């Protein structure tokens, strides 16, 4: 299990995104705010895919957010930019030891 933290680290300009994890919606039409929003996600062994879809571009294009992946031991942050012509996909390989 990992935790996804998502927020806007710049201006809260009304960006809205939808999130898919392994082709299942975990959020639709979520407004990206300055305060983090948290989602617990269960990874499956092998390849996992997180897809960010821009629902709008807010008042300042493109749609931007920060994704932080927290696995209990480590944290890793990524800047995300999406628009209507492209989605962002984060791939995570979960190796079972």
QUIBELBEL-V843595 format. One record per helix or strand of 2 or more residues. SS is the DSSP state (2 for helix, 1 for strand). FROM is the first residue (numbers start at 1). TO is the last residue. If there is no record, write none. Layout:
<<SS | FROM | TO> <SS | FROM | TO>>
This chain:
<<1 | 2 | 7> <1 | 16 | 21> <1 | 24 | 31> <1 | 37 | 41> <1 | 46 | 54> <1 | 63 | 70> <1 | 75 | 83> <1 | 88 | 94>>
